[in-house]
Amino acid sequence: MSDQTDDALQHVRETFATAAEEAEQLSESAKQDVEDAIDDLEARIEDLRNSN
Protein backbone atom coordinates (compact mmCIF):
# COMPACT_ATOMS: atom_id res chain seq x y z
CA MET A 1 0.00 0.00 0.00
CA SER A 2 2.92 2.29 0.64
CA ASP A 3 4.02 2.08 -2.99
CA GLN A 4 0.49 2.83 -4.16
CA THR A 5 0.34 5.85 -1.87
CA ASP A 6 3.71 7.06 -3.12
CA ASP A 7 2.62 6.57 -6.73
CA ALA A 8 -0.64 8.42 -6.13
CA LEU A 9 1.14 11.30 -4.41
CA GLN A 10 3.66 11.52 -7.25
CA HIS A 11 0.79 11.59 -9.74
CA VAL A 12 -0.83 14.44 -7.79
CA ARG A 13 2.46 16.36 -7.76
CA GLU A 14 2.95 15.89 -11.50
CA THR A 15 -0.63 16.88 -12.27
CA PHE A 16 -0.41 20.06 -10.22
CA ALA A 17 3.00 20.91 -11.68
CA THR A 18 1.68 20.49 -15.21
CA ALA A 19 -1.38 22.59 -14.46
CA ALA A 20 0.76 25.31 -12.92
CA GLU A 21 3.10 25.37 -15.91
CA GLU A 22 0.27 25.49 -18.43
CA ALA A 23 -1.81 28.09 -16.64
CA GLU A 24 0.15 31.29 -17.16
CA GLN A 25 -2.47 33.25 -15.27
CA LEU A 26 -1.90 31.16 -12.16
CA SER A 27 -0.36 33.52 -9.66
CA GLU A 28 2.66 32.78 -7.52
CA SER A 29 0.47 32.75 -4.41
CA ALA A 30 -1.78 30.11 -5.96
CA LYS A 31 1.26 28.00 -6.84
CA GLN A 32 2.46 28.36 -3.26
CA ASP A 33 -0.96 27.32 -1.96
CA VAL A 34 -0.78 24.17 -4.09
CA GLU A 35 2.73 23.39 -2.87
CA ASP A 36 1.66 23.96 0.74
CA ALA A 37 -1.32 21.64 0.29
CA ILE A 38 0.91 18.92 -1.14
CA ASP A 39 3.40 19.36 1.70
CA ASP A 40 0.54 19.07 4.19
CA LEU A 41 -0.69 15.92 2.47
CA GLU A 42 2.79 14.41 2.58
CA ALA A 43 3.08 15.20 6.30
CA ARG A 44 -0.28 13.61 7.03
CA ILE A 45 0.67 10.48 5.10
CA GLU A 46 3.94 10.27 7.02
CA ASP A 47 2.07 10.67 10.32
CA LEU A 48 -0.27 7.85 9.34
CA ARG A 49 2.66 5.63 8.40
CA ASN A 50 4.36 6.32 11.71
CA SER A 51 1.23 5.63 13.75
CA ASN A 52 0.99 2.04 12.50
mmCIF entry with sequence, helices, sheets and N, C-alpha, C, O atoms, coordinates in Angstrom:
data_MODEL
# 
_entry.id   MODEL 
# 
_entity.id                         1 
_entity.type                       polymer 
_entity.pdbx_number_of_molecules   1 
# 
_entity_poly.entity_id                      1 
_entity_poly.type                           'polypeptide(L)' 
_entity_poly.nstd_linkage                   no 
_entity_poly.nstd_monomer                   no 
_entity_poly.pdbx_seq_one_letter_code       MSDQTDDALQHVRETFATAAEEAEQLSESAKQDVEDAIDDLEARIEDLRNSN 
_entity_poly.pdbx_seq_one_letter_code_can   MSDQTDDALQHVRETFATAAEEAEQLSESAKQDVEDAIDDLEARIEDLRNSN 
_entity_poly.pdbx_strand_id                 A 
# 
loop_
_entity_poly_seq.entity_id 
_entity_poly_seq.num 
_entity_poly_seq.mon_id 
_entity_poly_seq.hetero 
1 1  MET n 
1 2  SER n 
1 3  ASP n 
1 4  GLN n 
1 5  THR n 
1 6  ASP n 
1 7  ASP n 
1 8  ALA n 
1 9  LEU n 
1 10 GLN n 
1 11 HIS n 
1 12 VAL n 
1 13 ARG n 
1 14 GLU n 
1 15 THR n 
1 16 PHE n 
1 17 ALA n 
1 18 THR n 
1 19 ALA n 
1 20 ALA n 
1 21 GLU n 
1 22 GLU n 
1 23 ALA n 
1 24 GLU n 
1 25 GLN n 
1 26 LEU n 
1 27 SER n 
1 28 GLU n 
1 29 SER n 
1 30 ALA n 
1 31 LYS n 
1 32 GLN n 
1 33 ASP n 
1 34 VAL n 
1 35 GLU n 
1 36 ASP n 
1 37 ALA n 
1 38 ILE n 
1 39 ASP n 
1 40 ASP n 
1 41 LEU n 
1 42 GLU n 
1 43 ALA n 
1 44 ARG n 
1 45 ILE n 
1 46 GLU n 
1 47 ASP n 
1 48 LEU n 
1 49 ARG n 
1 50 ASN n 
1 51 SER n 
1 52 ASN n 
# 
_struct_asym.id          A 
_struct_asym.entity_id   1 
# 
loop_
_struct_conf.conf_type_id 
_struct_conf.id 
_struct_conf.pdbx_PDB_helix_id 
_struct_conf.beg_label_comp_id 
_struct_conf.beg_label_asym_id 
_struct_conf.beg_label_seq_id 
_struct_conf.pdbx_beg_PDB_ins_code 
_struct_conf.end_label_comp_id 
_struct_conf.end_label_asym_id 
_struct_conf.end_label_seq_id 
_struct_conf.pdbx_end_PDB_ins_code 
_struct_conf.beg_auth_comp_id 
_struct_conf.beg_auth_asym_id 
_struct_conf.beg_auth_seq_id 
_struct_conf.end_auth_comp_id 
_struct_conf.end_auth_asym_id 
_struct_conf.end_auth_seq_id 
_struct_conf.pdbx_PDB_helix_class 
_struct_conf.details 
_struct_conf.pdbx_PDB_helix_length 
HELX_P HELX_P1 AA1 SER A 2  ? GLU A 22 ? SER A 2  GLU A 22 1 ? 21 
HELX_P HELX_P2 AA2 GLU A 28 ? SER A 51 ? GLU A 28 SER A 51 1 ? 24 
# 
_struct_conf_type.id          HELX_P 
_struct_conf_type.criteria    ? 
_struct_conf_type.reference   ? 
# 
loop_
_atom_site.group_PDB 
_atom_site.id 
_atom_site.type_symbol 
_atom_site.label_atom_id 
_atom_site.label_alt_id 
_atom_site.label_comp_id 
_atom_site.label_asym_id 
_atom_site.label_entity_id 
_atom_site.label_seq_id 
_atom_site.pdbx_PDB_ins_code 
_atom_site.Cartn_x 
_atom_site.Cartn_y 
_atom_site.Cartn_z 
_atom_site.occupancy 
_atom_site.B_iso_or_equiv 
_atom_site.pdbx_formal_charge 
_atom_site.auth_seq_id 
_atom_site.auth_comp_id 
_atom_site.auth_asym_id 
_atom_site.auth_atom_id 
_atom_site.pdbx_PDB_model_num 
ATOM 1   N N  . MET A 1 1  ? 0.831  -1.199 0.000   1.00 0.00 ? 1  MET A N  1 
ATOM 2   C CA . MET A 1 1  ? 0.000  0.000  0.000   1.00 0.00 ? 1  MET A CA 1 
ATOM 3   C C  . MET A 1 1  ? 0.869  1.253  0.000   1.00 0.00 ? 1  MET A C  1 
ATOM 4   O O  . MET A 1 1  ? 0.482  2.288  -0.542  1.00 0.00 ? 1  MET A O  1 
ATOM 5   N N  . SER A 1 2  ? 2.017  1.151  0.598   1.00 0.00 ? 2  SER A N  1 
ATOM 6   C CA . SER A 1 2  ? 2.919  2.286  0.638   1.00 0.00 ? 2  SER A CA 1 
ATOM 7   C C  . SER A 1 2  ? 3.328  2.720  -0.764  1.00 0.00 ? 2  SER A C  1 
ATOM 8   O O  . SER A 1 2  ? 3.356  3.913  -1.065  1.00 0.00 ? 2  SER A O  1 
ATOM 9   N N  . ASP A 1 3  ? 3.646  1.753  -1.621  1.00 0.00 ? 3  ASP A N  1 
ATOM 10  C CA . ASP A 1 3  ? 4.023  2.083  -2.994  1.00 0.00 ? 3  ASP A CA 1 
ATOM 11  C C  . ASP A 1 3  ? 2.868  2.727  -3.739  1.00 0.00 ? 3  ASP A C  1 
ATOM 12  O O  . ASP A 1 3  ? 3.072  3.661  -4.514  1.00 0.00 ? 3  ASP A O  1 
ATOM 13  N N  . GLN A 1 4  ? 1.660  2.238  -3.509  1.00 0.00 ? 4  GLN A N  1 
ATOM 14  C CA . GLN A 1 4  ? 0.486  2.826  -4.165  1.00 0.00 ? 4  GLN A CA 1 
ATOM 15  C C  . GLN A 1 4  ? 0.285  4.262  -3.702  1.00 0.00 ? 4  GLN A C  1 
ATOM 16  O O  . GLN A 1 4  ? -0.039 5.141  -4.500  1.00 0.00 ? 4  GLN A O  1 
ATOM 17  N N  . THR A 1 5  ? 0.480  4.493  -2.410  1.00 0.00 ? 5  THR A N  1 
ATOM 18  C CA . THR A 1 5  ? 0.342  5.846  -1.870  1.00 0.00 ? 5  THR A CA 1 
ATOM 19  C C  . THR A 1 5  ? 1.400  6.761  -2.471  1.00 0.00 ? 5  THR A C  1 
ATOM 20  O O  . THR A 1 5  ? 1.104  7.886  -2.874  1.00 0.00 ? 5  THR A O  1 
ATOM 21  N N  . ASP A 1 6  ? 2.636  6.270  -2.528  1.00 0.00 ? 6  ASP A N  1 
ATOM 22  C CA . ASP A 1 6  ? 3.714  7.065  -3.116  1.00 0.00 ? 6  ASP A CA 1 
ATOM 23  C C  . ASP A 1 6  ? 3.429  7.373  -4.579  1.00 0.00 ? 6  ASP A C  1 
ATOM 24  O O  . ASP A 1 6  ? 3.636  8.498  -5.033  1.00 0.00 ? 6  ASP A O  1 
ATOM 25  N N  . ASP A 1 7  ? 2.953  6.371  -5.318  1.00 0.00 ? 7  ASP A N  1 
ATOM 26  C CA . ASP A 1 7  ? 2.621  6.568  -6.731  1.00 0.00 ? 7  ASP A CA 1 
ATOM 27  C C  . ASP A 1 7  ? 1.503  7.587  -6.892  1.00 0.00 ? 7  ASP A C  1 
ATOM 28  O O  . ASP A 1 7  ? 1.562  8.449  -7.770  1.00 0.00 ? 7  ASP A O  1 
ATOM 29  N N  . ALA A 1 8  ? 0.492  7.489  -6.051  1.00 0.00 ? 8  ALA A N  1 
ATOM 30  C CA . ALA A 1 8  ? -0.636 8.422  -6.129  1.00 0.00 ? 8  ALA A CA 1 
ATOM 31  C C  . ALA A 1 8  ? -0.181 9.840  -5.808  1.00 0.00 ? 8  ALA A C  1 
ATOM 32  O O  . ALA A 1 8  ? -0.573 10.793 -6.480  1.00 0.00 ? 8  ALA A O  1 
ATOM 33  N N  . LEU A 1 9  ? 0.642  9.971  -4.788  1.00 0.00 ? 9  LEU A N  1 
ATOM 34  C CA . LEU A 1 9  ? 1.142  11.295 -4.413  1.00 0.00 ? 9  LEU A CA 1 
ATOM 35  C C  . LEU A 1 9  ? 2.008  11.879 -5.528  1.00 0.00 ? 9  LEU A C  1 
ATOM 36  O O  . LEU A 1 9  ? 1.919  13.070 -5.826  1.00 0.00 ? 9  LEU A O  1 
ATOM 37  N N  . GLN A 1 10 ? 2.835  11.054 -6.135  1.00 0.00 ? 10 GLN A N  1 
ATOM 38  C CA . GLN A 1 10 ? 3.663  11.517 -7.251  1.00 0.00 ? 10 GLN A CA 1 
ATOM 39  C C  . GLN A 1 10 ? 2.787  11.968 -8.414  1.00 0.00 ? 10 GLN A C  1 
ATOM 40  O O  . GLN A 1 10 ? 3.075  12.972 -9.065  1.00 0.00 ? 10 GLN A O  1 
ATOM 41  N N  . HIS A 1 11 ? 1.723  11.226 -8.669  1.00 0.00 ? 11 HIS A N  1 
ATOM 42  C CA . HIS A 1 11 ? 0.795  11.593 -9.742  1.00 0.00 ? 11 HIS A CA 1 
ATOM 43  C C  . HIS A 1 11 ? 0.151  12.949 -9.441  1.00 0.00 ? 11 HIS A C  1 
ATOM 44  O O  . HIS A 1 11 ? 0.015  13.789 -10.331 1.00 0.00 ? 11 HIS A O  1 
ATOM 45  N N  . VAL A 1 12 ? -0.242 13.156 -8.187  1.00 0.00 ? 12 VAL A N  1 
ATOM 46  C CA . VAL A 1 12 ? -0.833 14.443 -7.793  1.00 0.00 ? 12 VAL A CA 1 
ATOM 47  C C  . VAL A 1 12 ? 0.178  15.566 -8.008  1.00 0.00 ? 12 VAL A C  1 
ATOM 48  O O  . VAL A 1 12 ? -0.159 16.613 -8.561  1.00 0.00 ? 12 VAL A O  1 
ATOM 49  N N  . ARG A 1 13 ? 1.407  15.348 -7.576  1.00 0.00 ? 13 ARG A N  1 
ATOM 50  C CA . ARG A 1 13 ? 2.459  16.356 -7.756  1.00 0.00 ? 13 ARG A CA 1 
ATOM 51  C C  . ARG A 1 13 ? 2.634  16.706 -9.235  1.00 0.00 ? 13 ARG A C  1 
ATOM 52  O O  . ARG A 1 13 ? 2.675  17.878 -9.606  1.00 0.00 ? 13 ARG A O  1 
ATOM 53  N N  . GLU A 1 14 ? 2.734  15.670 -10.069 1.00 0.00 ? 14 GLU A N  1 
ATOM 54  C CA . GLU A 1 14 ? 2.950  15.893 -11.500 1.00 0.00 ? 14 GLU A CA 1 
ATOM 55  C C  . GLU A 1 14 ? 1.766  16.613 -12.131 1.00 0.00 ? 14 GLU A C  1 
ATOM 56  O O  . GLU A 1 14 ? 1.943  17.488 -12.979 1.00 0.00 ? 14 GLU A O  1 
ATOM 57  N N  . THR A 1 15 ? 0.565  16.244 -11.717 1.00 0.00 ? 15 THR A N  1 
ATOM 58  C CA . THR A 1 15 ? -0.633 16.876 -12.266 1.00 0.00 ? 15 THR A CA 1 
ATOM 59  C C  . THR A 1 15 ? -0.676 18.357 -11.907 1.00 0.00 ? 15 THR A C  1 
ATOM 60  O O  . THR A 1 15 ? -0.937 19.203 -12.762 1.00 0.00 ? 15 THR A O  1 
ATOM 61  N N  . PHE A 1 16 ? -0.418 18.664 -10.628 1.00 0.00 ? 16 PHE A N  1 
ATOM 62  C CA . PHE A 1 16 ? -0.414 20.062 -10.216 1.00 0.00 ? 16 PHE A CA 1 
ATOM 63  C C  . PHE A 1 16 ? 0.715  20.836 -10.895 1.00 0.00 ? 16 PHE A C  1 
ATOM 64  O O  . PHE A 1 16 ? 0.521  21.987 -11.288 1.00 0.00 ? 16 PHE A O  1 
ATOM 65  N N  . ALA A 1 17 ? 1.873  20.233 -11.035 1.00 0.00 ? 17 ALA A N  1 
ATOM 66  C CA . ALA A 1 17 ? 2.996  20.906 -11.680 1.00 0.00 ? 17 ALA A CA 1 
ATOM 67  C C  . ALA A 1 17 ? 2.665  21.226 -13.133 1.00 0.00 ? 17 ALA A C  1 
ATOM 68  O O  . ALA A 1 17 ? 2.951  22.321 -13.619 1.00 0.00 ? 17 ALA A O  1 
ATOM 69  N N  . THR A 1 18 ? 2.067  20.275 -13.811 1.00 0.00 ? 18 THR A N  1 
ATOM 70  C CA . THR A 1 18 ? 1.677  20.487 -15.206 1.00 0.00 ? 18 THR A CA 1 
ATOM 71  C C  . THR A 1 18 ? 0.643  21.594 -15.311 1.00 0.00 ? 18 THR A C  1 
ATOM 72  O O  . THR A 1 18 ? 0.742  22.468 -16.173 1.00 0.00 ? 18 THR A O  1 
ATOM 73  N N  . ALA A 1 19 ? -0.341 21.556 -14.438 1.00 0.00 ? 19 ALA A N  1 
ATOM 74  C CA . ALA A 1 19 ? -1.383 22.588 -14.459 1.00 0.00 ? 19 ALA A CA 1 
ATOM 75  C C  . ALA A 1 19 ? -0.780 23.963 -14.190 1.00 0.00 ? 19 ALA A C  1 
ATOM 76  O O  . ALA A 1 19 ? -1.149 24.945 -14.835 1.00 0.00 ? 19 ALA A O  1 
ATOM 77  N N  . ALA A 1 20 ? 0.137  24.030 -13.247 1.00 0.00 ? 20 ALA A N  1 
ATOM 78  C CA . ALA A 1 20 ? 0.762  25.311 -12.917 1.00 0.00 ? 20 ALA A CA 1 
ATOM 79  C C  . ALA A 1 20 ? 1.584  25.843 -14.086 1.00 0.00 ? 20 ALA A C  1 
ATOM 80  O O  . ALA A 1 20 ? 1.578  27.042 -14.364 1.00 0.00 ? 20 ALA A O  1 
ATOM 81  N N  . GLU A 1 21 ? 2.286  24.949 -14.763 1.00 0.00 ? 21 GLU A N  1 
ATOM 82  C CA . GLU A 1 21 ? 3.097  25.375 -15.906 1.00 0.00 ? 21 GLU A CA 1 
ATOM 83  C C  . GLU A 1 21 ? 2.223  25.851 -17.063 1.00 0.00 ? 21 GLU A C  1 
ATOM 84  O O  . GLU A 1 21 ? 2.554  26.827 -17.736 1.00 0.00 ? 21 GLU A O  1 
ATOM 85  N N  . GLU A 1 22 ? 1.123  25.168 -17.290 1.00 0.00 ? 22 GLU A N  1 
ATOM 86  C CA . GLU A 1 22 ? 0.269  25.492 -18.433 1.00 0.00 ? 22 GLU A CA 1 
ATOM 87  C C  . GLU A 1 22 ? -0.618 26.705 -18.187 1.00 0.00 ? 22 GLU A C  1 
ATOM 88  O O  . GLU A 1 22 ? -1.029 27.376 -19.134 1.00 0.00 ? 22 GLU A O  1 
ATOM 89  N N  . ALA A 1 23 ? -0.908 26.983 -16.955 1.00 0.00 ? 23 ALA A N  1 
ATOM 90  C CA . ALA A 1 23 ? -1.811 28.093 -16.641 1.00 0.00 ? 23 ALA A CA 1 
ATOM 91  C C  . ALA A 1 23 ? -0.988 29.337 -16.332 1.00 0.00 ? 23 ALA A C  1 
ATOM 92  O O  . ALA A 1 23 ? -0.630 29.580 -15.179 1.00 0.00 ? 23 ALA A O  1 
ATOM 93  N N  . GLU A 1 24 ? -0.694 30.108 -17.344 1.00 0.00 ? 24 GLU A N  1 
ATOM 94  C CA . GLU A 1 24 ? 0.154  31.285 -17.161 1.00 0.00 ? 24 GLU A CA 1 
ATOM 95  C C  . GLU A 1 24 ? -0.476 32.297 -16.220 1.00 0.00 ? 24 GLU A C  1 
ATOM 96  O O  . GLU A 1 24 ? 0.233  33.074 -15.580 1.00 0.00 ? 24 GLU A O  1 
ATOM 97  N N  . GLN A 1 25 ? -1.795 32.298 -16.130 1.00 0.00 ? 25 GLN A N  1 
ATOM 98  C CA . GLN A 1 25 ? -2.470 33.254 -15.270 1.00 0.00 ? 25 GLN A CA 1 
ATOM 99  C C  . GLN A 1 25 ? -2.443 32.841 -13.796 1.00 0.00 ? 25 GLN A C  1 
ATOM 100 O O  . GLN A 1 25 ? -2.855 33.602 -12.920 1.00 0.00 ? 25 GLN A O  1 
ATOM 101 N N  . LEU A 1 26 ? -1.955 31.637 -13.539 1.00 0.00 ? 26 LEU A N  1 
ATOM 102 C CA . LEU A 1 26 ? -1.898 31.162 -12.157 1.00 0.00 ? 26 LEU A CA 1 
ATOM 103 C C  . LEU A 1 26 ? -0.845 31.976 -11.404 1.00 0.00 ? 26 LEU A C  1 
ATOM 104 O O  . LEU A 1 26 ? 0.330  31.978 -11.770 1.00 0.00 ? 26 LEU A O  1 
ATOM 105 N N  . SER A 1 27 ? -1.265 32.642 -10.388 1.00 0.00 ? 27 SER A N  1 
ATOM 106 C CA . SER A 1 27 ? -0.363 33.525 -9.655  1.00 0.00 ? 27 SER A CA 1 
ATOM 107 C C  . SER A 1 27 ? 0.612  32.736 -8.789  1.00 0.00 ? 27 SER A C  1 
ATOM 108 O O  . SER A 1 27 ? 0.398  31.560 -8.493  1.00 0.00 ? 27 SER A O  1 
ATOM 109 N N  . GLU A 1 28 ? 1.671  33.403 -8.395  1.00 0.00 ? 28 GLU A N  1 
ATOM 110 C CA . GLU A 1 28 ? 2.661  32.776 -7.519  1.00 0.00 ? 28 GLU A CA 1 
ATOM 111 C C  . GLU A 1 28 ? 2.031  32.341 -6.201  1.00 0.00 ? 28 GLU A C  1 
ATOM 112 O O  . GLU A 1 28 ? 2.390  31.295 -5.660  1.00 0.00 ? 28 GLU A O  1 
ATOM 113 N N  . SER A 1 29 ? 1.100  33.127 -5.682  1.00 0.00 ? 29 SER A N  1 
ATOM 114 C CA . SER A 1 29 ? 0.474  32.749 -4.414  1.00 0.00 ? 29 SER A CA 1 
ATOM 115 C C  . SER A 1 29 ? -0.360 31.487 -4.577  1.00 0.00 ? 29 SER A C  1 
ATOM 116 O O  . SER A 1 29 ? -0.417 30.664 -3.663  1.00 0.00 ? 29 SER A O  1 
ATOM 117 N N  . ALA A 1 30 ? -1.003 31.325 -5.718  1.00 0.00 ? 30 ALA A N  1 
ATOM 118 C CA . ALA A 1 30 ? -1.778 30.110 -5.960  1.00 0.00 ? 30 ALA A CA 1 
ATOM 119 C C  . ALA A 1 30 ? -0.849 28.908 -6.076  1.00 0.00 ? 30 ALA A C  1 
ATOM 120 O O  . ALA A 1 30 ? -1.155 27.833 -5.559  1.00 0.00 ? 30 ALA A O  1 
ATOM 121 N N  . LYS A 1 31 ? 0.284  29.085 -6.753  1.00 0.00 ? 31 LYS A N  1 
ATOM 122 C CA . LYS A 1 31 ? 1.263  28.003 -6.838  1.00 0.00 ? 31 LYS A CA 1 
ATOM 123 C C  . LYS A 1 31 ? 1.749  27.622 -5.445  1.00 0.00 ? 31 LYS A C  1 
ATOM 124 O O  . LYS A 1 31 ? 1.892  26.441 -5.131  1.00 0.00 ? 31 LYS A O  1 
ATOM 125 N N  . GLN A 1 32 ? 2.001  28.623 -4.616  1.00 0.00 ? 32 GLN A N  1 
ATOM 126 C CA . GLN A 1 32 ? 2.464  28.359 -3.256  1.00 0.00 ? 32 GLN A CA 1 
ATOM 127 C C  . GLN A 1 32 ? 1.393  27.632 -2.457  1.00 0.00 ? 32 GLN A C  1 
ATOM 128 O O  . GLN A 1 32 ? 1.705  26.733 -1.677  1.00 0.00 ? 32 GLN A O  1 
ATOM 129 N N  . ASP A 1 33 ? 0.135  28.011 -2.644  1.00 0.00 ? 33 ASP A N  1 
ATOM 130 C CA . ASP A 1 33 ? -0.964 27.319 -1.962  1.00 0.00 ? 33 ASP A CA 1 
ATOM 131 C C  . ASP A 1 33 ? -1.001 25.845 -2.346  1.00 0.00 ? 33 ASP A C  1 
ATOM 132 O O  . ASP A 1 33 ? -1.213 24.982 -1.494  1.00 0.00 ? 33 ASP A O  1 
ATOM 133 N N  . VAL A 1 34 ? -0.796 25.559 -3.624  1.00 0.00 ? 34 VAL A N  1 
ATOM 134 C CA . VAL A 1 34 ? -0.785 24.167 -4.086  1.00 0.00 ? 34 VAL A CA 1 
ATOM 135 C C  . VAL A 1 34 ? 0.387  23.421 -3.455  1.00 0.00 ? 34 VAL A C  1 
ATOM 136 O O  . VAL A 1 34 ? 0.223  22.306 -2.961  1.00 0.00 ? 34 VAL A O  1 
ATOM 137 N N  . GLU A 1 35 ? 1.565  24.032 -3.471  1.00 0.00 ? 35 GLU A N  1 
ATOM 138 C CA . GLU A 1 35 ? 2.733  23.393 -2.875  1.00 0.00 ? 35 GLU A CA 1 
ATOM 139 C C  . GLU A 1 35 ? 2.527  23.153 -1.384  1.00 0.00 ? 35 GLU A C  1 
ATOM 140 O O  . GLU A 1 35 ? 2.903  22.101 -0.868  1.00 0.00 ? 35 GLU A O  1 
ATOM 141 N N  . ASP A 1 36 ? 1.935  24.117 -0.692  1.00 0.00 ? 36 ASP A N  1 
ATOM 142 C CA . ASP A 1 36 ? 1.660  23.959 0.735   1.00 0.00 ? 36 ASP A CA 1 
ATOM 143 C C  . ASP A 1 36 ? 0.681  22.820 0.983   1.00 0.00 ? 36 ASP A C  1 
ATOM 144 O O  . ASP A 1 36 ? 0.848  22.047 1.927   1.00 0.00 ? 36 ASP A O  1 
ATOM 145 N N  . ALA A 1 37 ? -0.338 22.716 0.140   1.00 0.00 ? 37 ALA A N  1 
ATOM 146 C CA . ALA A 1 37 ? -1.321 21.641 0.289   1.00 0.00 ? 37 ALA A CA 1 
ATOM 147 C C  . ALA A 1 37 ? -0.668 20.281 0.074   1.00 0.00 ? 37 ALA A C  1 
ATOM 148 O O  . ALA A 1 37 ? -0.967 19.328 0.794   1.00 0.00 ? 37 ALA A O  1 
ATOM 149 N N  . ILE A 1 38 ? 0.214  20.187 -0.902  1.00 0.00 ? 38 ILE A N  1 
ATOM 150 C CA . ILE A 1 38 ? 0.912  18.924 -1.145  1.00 0.00 ? 38 ILE A CA 1 
ATOM 151 C C  . ILE A 1 38 ? 1.830  18.594 0.023   1.00 0.00 ? 38 ILE A C  1 
ATOM 152 O O  . ILE A 1 38 ? 1.892  17.443 0.453   1.00 0.00 ? 38 ILE A O  1 
ATOM 153 N N  . ASP A 1 39 ? 2.539  19.582 0.538   1.00 0.00 ? 39 ASP A N  1 
ATOM 154 C CA . ASP A 1 39 ? 3.404  19.358 1.696   1.00 0.00 ? 39 ASP A CA 1 
ATOM 155 C C  . ASP A 1 39 ? 2.592  18.878 2.892   1.00 0.00 ? 39 ASP A C  1 
ATOM 156 O O  . ASP A 1 39 ? 3.019  17.979 3.616   1.00 0.00 ? 39 ASP A O  1 
ATOM 157 N N  . ASP A 1 40 ? 1.422  19.477 3.099   1.00 0.00 ? 40 ASP A N  1 
ATOM 158 C CA . ASP A 1 40 ? 0.543  19.068 4.191   1.00 0.00 ? 40 ASP A CA 1 
ATOM 159 C C  . ASP A 1 40 ? 0.087  17.625 3.998   1.00 0.00 ? 40 ASP A C  1 
ATOM 160 O O  . ASP A 1 40 ? 0.063  16.844 4.949   1.00 0.00 ? 40 ASP A O  1 
ATOM 161 N N  . LEU A 1 41 ? -0.272 17.280 2.774   1.00 0.00 ? 41 LEU A N  1 
ATOM 162 C CA . LEU A 1 41 ? -0.694 15.917 2.475   1.00 0.00 ? 41 LEU A CA 1 
ATOM 163 C C  . LEU A 1 41 ? 0.435  14.930 2.748   1.00 0.00 ? 41 LEU A C  1 
ATOM 164 O O  . LEU A 1 41 ? 0.210  13.868 3.329   1.00 0.00 ? 41 LEU A O  1 
ATOM 165 N N  . GLU A 1 42 ? 1.645  15.279 2.330   1.00 0.00 ? 42 GLU A N  1 
ATOM 166 C CA . GLU A 1 42 ? 2.791  14.405 2.584   1.00 0.00 ? 42 GLU A CA 1 
ATOM 167 C C  . GLU A 1 42 ? 3.013  14.219 4.082   1.00 0.00 ? 42 GLU A C  1 
ATOM 168 O O  . GLU A 1 42 ? 3.292  13.107 4.532   1.00 0.00 ? 42 GLU A O  1 
ATOM 169 N N  . ALA A 1 43 ? 2.893  15.281 4.849   1.00 0.00 ? 43 ALA A N  1 
ATOM 170 C CA . ALA A 1 43 ? 3.082  15.199 6.298   1.00 0.00 ? 43 ALA A CA 1 
ATOM 171 C C  . ALA A 1 43 ? 2.019  14.318 6.938   1.00 0.00 ? 43 ALA A C  1 
ATOM 172 O O  . ALA A 1 43 ? 2.323  13.533 7.836   1.00 0.00 ? 43 ALA A O  1 
ATOM 173 N N  . ARG A 1 44 ? 0.791  14.439 6.492   1.00 0.00 ? 44 ARG A N  1 
ATOM 174 C CA . ARG A 1 44 ? -0.284 13.607 7.032   1.00 0.00 ? 44 ARG A CA 1 
ATOM 175 C C  . ARG A 1 44 ? -0.061 12.139 6.710   1.00 0.00 ? 44 ARG A C  1 
ATOM 176 O O  . ARG A 1 44 ? -0.286 11.270 7.552   1.00 0.00 ? 44 ARG A O  1 
ATOM 177 N N  . ILE A 1 45 ? 0.384  11.865 5.486   1.00 0.00 ? 45 ILE A N  1 
ATOM 178 C CA . ILE A 1 45 ? 0.671  10.483 5.103   1.00 0.00 ? 45 ILE A CA 1 
ATOM 179 C C  . ILE A 1 45 ? 1.792  9.925  5.970   1.00 0.00 ? 45 ILE A C  1 
ATOM 180 O O  . ILE A 1 45 ? 1.712  8.788  6.434   1.00 0.00 ? 45 ILE A O  1 
ATOM 181 N N  . GLU A 1 46 ? 2.828  10.715 6.188   1.00 0.00 ? 46 GLU A N  1 
ATOM 182 C CA . GLU A 1 46 ? 3.944  10.273 7.023   1.00 0.00 ? 46 GLU A CA 1 
ATOM 183 C C  . GLU A 1 46 ? 3.479  10.014 8.455   1.00 0.00 ? 46 GLU A C  1 
ATOM 184 O O  . GLU A 1 46 ? 3.900  9.036  9.072   1.00 0.00 ? 46 GLU A O  1 
ATOM 185 N N  . ASP A 1 47 ? 2.621  10.876 8.985   1.00 0.00 ? 47 ASP A N  1 
ATOM 186 C CA . ASP A 1 47 ? 2.071  10.666 10.325  1.00 0.00 ? 47 ASP A CA 1 
ATOM 187 C C  . ASP A 1 47 ? 1.291  9.362  10.397  1.00 0.00 ? 47 ASP A C  1 
ATOM 188 O O  . ASP A 1 47 ? 1.408  8.614  11.367  1.00 0.00 ? 47 ASP A O  1 
ATOM 189 N N  . LEU A 1 48 ? 0.499  9.092  9.372   1.00 0.00 ? 48 LEU A N  1 
ATOM 190 C CA . LEU A 1 48 ? -0.266 7.847  9.338   1.00 0.00 ? 48 LEU A CA 1 
ATOM 191 C C  . LEU A 1 48 ? 0.658  6.639  9.277   1.00 0.00 ? 48 LEU A C  1 
ATOM 192 O O  . LEU A 1 48 ? 0.419  5.632  9.944   1.00 0.00 ? 48 LEU A O  1 
ATOM 193 N N  . ARG A 1 49 ? 1.694  6.738  8.492   1.00 0.00 ? 49 ARG A N  1 
ATOM 194 C CA . ARG A 1 49 ? 2.658  5.627  8.400   1.00 0.00 ? 49 ARG A CA 1 
ATOM 195 C C  . ARG A 1 49 ? 3.321  5.383  9.745   1.00 0.00 ? 49 ARG A C  1 
ATOM 196 O O  . ARG A 1 49 ? 3.514  4.235  10.146  1.00 0.00 ? 49 ARG A O  1 
ATOM 197 N N  . ASN A 1 50 ? 3.669  6.449  10.437  1.00 0.00 ? 50 ASN A N  1 
ATOM 198 C CA . ASN A 1 50 ? 4.363  6.322  11.714  1.00 0.00 ? 50 ASN A CA 1 
ATOM 199 C C  . ASN A 1 50 ? 3.453  5.849  12.836  1.00 0.00 ? 50 ASN A C  1 
ATOM 200 O O  . ASN A 1 50 ? 3.935  5.325  13.841  1.00 0.00 ? 50 ASN A O  1 
ATOM 201 N N  . SER A 1 51 ? 2.153  6.023  12.682  1.00 0.00 ? 51 SER A N  1 
ATOM 202 C CA . SER A 1 51 ? 1.227  5.627  13.746  1.00 0.00 ? 51 SER A CA 1 
ATOM 203 C C  . SER A 1 51 ? 0.905  4.141  13.699  1.00 0.00 ? 51 SER A C  1 
ATOM 204 O O  . SER A 1 51 ? 0.318  3.606  14.640  1.00 0.00 ? 51 SER A O  1 
ATOM 205 N N  . ASN A 1 52 ? 1.278  3.474  12.627  1.00 0.00 ? 52 ASN A N  1 
ATOM 206 C CA . ASN A 1 52 ? 0.985  2.038  12.497  1.00 0.00 ? 52 ASN A CA 1 
ATOM 207 C C  . ASN A 1 52 ? 2.121  1.182  12.937  1.00 0.00 ? 52 ASN A C  1 
ATOM 208 O O  . ASN A 1 52 ? 2.024  -0.045 12.886  1.00 0.00 ? 52 ASN A O  1 
# 
